[in-house]
């Protein structure tokens, strides 16, 4: 009898260990040792929508009971969170709505062990997802640039590729690079899935700027949209903690910028984000 009980007790941890390894495709457990972990951020960049709850989960699984991020406001970017590096599904719903028709559902191809920004943006009148692969920071202060203003590009083709850079005034900036409009999930050329956007540059200045791609790197360009460092959001909020506008703002390691569509100023922080020509430049401090 004692031997039988001992065998049963030893079998329980062994069974739990096997379950944790994942086993078949129907298991709810994940073996991160073999599948890896990515760091994923979500950005609500569609001006037609209000706040959304975001569910992000493995494509072969059912929607979980609890949202990954709740009440993500327009213009808000979440912090990076660890996600399994496999094909995933993003479902955006009205806050508190757990079932029924979703605002949008995006099936994302397999991500790898790196950083990603998933931006909800307008695709021909309906919300869809752009996926940007973000380059890891190598120094400070640096920033990442993401171009997700698809409505603005449809209305003004000269914005299909934009200059970006940093200066000391809102009217002009020193060009540090160019960024093309991101590709939507499911399109034939989702360029950002290959990591061609979400690049990084040195943040030497206090005002970020973007403009039509017409100036050479190192020259000065007139800003279509600008963002003072003091108006950069903290992750998971519309709080703007850097009142002095000093880059890099401790304890953060860098800043992610997103050119998004807009229909008016983005309010909620202590400084409103202007909407110029249907484009707003928002920023969020990075913890990773």
N, C-alpha and C positions, 0 to 999 in steps of 0.2 A: 504494500500500500504506500509506504514512504517513497519507494523508488518511483512509483507511478506519479505521485504528486510532484516529485522533484523534476521528472521529465516534462510534466505539463508546464511547470513554472519556467523552465528553460526554453520551452517552445514559444512562449509569448514574446520575449524580446526578439527572438529569431524571426518570428512572423512580422513584427513591427519593422524590423530592419529590412526585410524583403519588400514590404509595402512602400517604405520610404524610397527605395531605389526606383520606383516608378512601374516596373513590370510592363504591362500592356498599355495600349493607347487610351484605355478607358479609366486609368488610374488618375486620381486627383493629386497624386504626389509627383514631385519633380526632382529629377536627378541633376542638380546644377553642376555636379562634377564633370558630367559628360556634355550637357547641353549648354552650359555657360550662363552668365548673367550679364545683361545689358543695363545701362542706366538710361531711363526714358523720362522725358519731360513732355507735358501737354500744354498747348497754347490755344486759347479761344480767340481766333482771329477773324471770325465771320460776323460782320456788323448787323446782319439780319437776325442774329440770335441773341438772347440774353444769357444769363448764367446757365451752365449745364452741369449735370453729373456725368462723369466719365467712367465707363467700365472698360477695363483693358485686361484681356485674358486670352489663354491659348485657344487657337482657332478650332481645335478639335474638342473643346469643352463647352459646357453650358455657361450662360451668364451667371456670375456669382451673385450671391444675395446682397452683398455690400459693394458700393461704388469704390473704385480705386481713388478717385478724387471727387469731392462734392462741391457744388455751387461755384464752379470756375467761371468768373465774370468775363465779359468781353474785354479784351486787352490784358487779361491776366495770364501769367505763365506759372505753372507749378514748379516745384523743386524736382530735381532728378530723383527717381525712385528705381530700385532694382527690379528688373523684369526678366523672365526667362527668355533666353536667346533662341526663340523658335518662331514660326509664323503665329501672329496674334491678331485678334479682332478688337477694334475700338468701337464702342457703342456710346453715343452721346444722347442723353435724355434730359427732359425738363427736370429741375430739382425735385427730388422725392418720388418721381415716377419710376417704378421698378419694372414695369412690363408694358405691353402694348406696342404701338408703332414708335420706332425710335426717330429722333431728329436726324441722325445719320448713323450708318454702320459702315466701317471701313475694314476691309481685310488686308492686313499688312503682310508682306512677304517676310521671310525669316530675317531677323536681326542678329547681329553678332555681338561679341563682347566689347562693346564700345558705347559711346554716348549718342543719343538721338533726341531730336525735337520733333514731336508730332503736332502739326499745326492744323486746326480745323479752319478751313478757308472756303470761299465761294468758288464753285466750279459751274459756270453757266447757269447761275441762279439757284443751285442746290449746294448744300454743304458737303464737302468731302475732306480728305486728309492729304496733307503734304508731309513727307518724312525727310528730315534733314539729318545727315550724319555729322556730328559735331567733333571737330578736332580737339584732342586733349590739350590743355594749356601747357606750355613749356616755360613760361616766365610770367612775370606780373609787372605792370598791369597789361592785360590783353583782353580782346573781345572777339566774339563770334558774330557773323553777319548772316541773316536769313531773309530772303526775299519771298514774301507770301502774299503780295498785294495783287491778286489776279484780276479783280474788277478794274483797278486803276490801269493795268496793262491792257485790258480789253478796250478801254476808252482812250488810251494814249500809248501807242505801240513803242514810242521812244523810251518808255520805262521798262521794256522787256528785259533789258540789262541795265543795272544801275551802278553808278559810282558810290563808294562809301568811304568814310574817313572821319577824322577828328580835327576840330579847330578850337578856337577860343571865343568864337561869336556864332550866333545862330545863322547869320546870313551866308557864311562861306566856311569851307572846310578843306583840308589838305587830303587829296585823294590817296588812299592806301590800297585800293583794290576794286574789283568789280564783282557783281553777283547777278546771276540769271534767275528768272522766276523759277521757283521750285516746281517739280513735277507732281501731279496728283496720283494717288494710288489707283492702279487700274489703267492708267494711260500708257501709251506705247513707249513713252520716253520719260519715265519718272527719274530725271537726272540726279536728284538729290539722294536717291537710294544708293548711288555709286559713290557718294561722298564728295561730289564736285562743288557743293555749297556747304554752308556751315563752317567756313574757314575762319581763321583768326588773324588778328593784326595787333600791333602795339598801340595802346591807348595813350597817346601823347597829346593831351589837351583836355578840355572840359565840356565840349559840346560835340556830340556825334551828328553827322549829316549824311544825307543821301541825295543823289540827283541823277538825271539822265546820263547815260554813259557817253560822255563827250569830251572828257578831259583826261589827260595822261596821268599816270601814277606819279605823285610828287608835285603835281600842279594844284592850283586852287580852283574849286568848282563852287557854283552857287547852289545852295541847298534847296531842294524841293521840300524836304521835311527834315527837321532837326530835333534833337533831344538833349537837353542839358543833363549833365551827370546827376544833378540834384533831383531830377525827375525819374530816375531809374527805380523800378519797383523792387521790393524784397520778394523772394519766391513765395508762392502760395498766397499772394495778397496784392492789394493796390496801395500798400504803404510805401512811402518814399523816404527811406531813413537817412539818406546822405544829404542833409540840409546844406552842408558846406560845398557840395559838388566836387569832392576830392577823389581822384582816381589813383590807385585802386582803393576801394572803400573796405576796410577791415570789418569783419573777419572773412569777407568773400574773396574768392580767388580770381574772379574775372566778371565780365558782363556779356550777356547774350542780347543781341539786338534783333528785332523783327520788324520788317516793313509790312504793314497789314492794311487792308482796306478800312475805310471809315466813312461815316456820314456826318460826323460832328465831333467835337472835342471829346476825349476820353476823360471822364471825371471819376472821382473816388479817392484820389490822392490829394496831397496838399497843393500840388501843382498840376493843372490840367494839361493833358497831352493834346497839342493842336492837330487838327485835320486839315491838310493842305492838298488841294487837288485830288481829294479822295484817298490820300495816303497818310497814315500816321506811323511814326517811328516810335516803337516802344522798346524798353530795355528791362532786363531782370538781372539781378546779381546772382552769380553762380556759387554754389557751395562745393562744386566738383569741376 
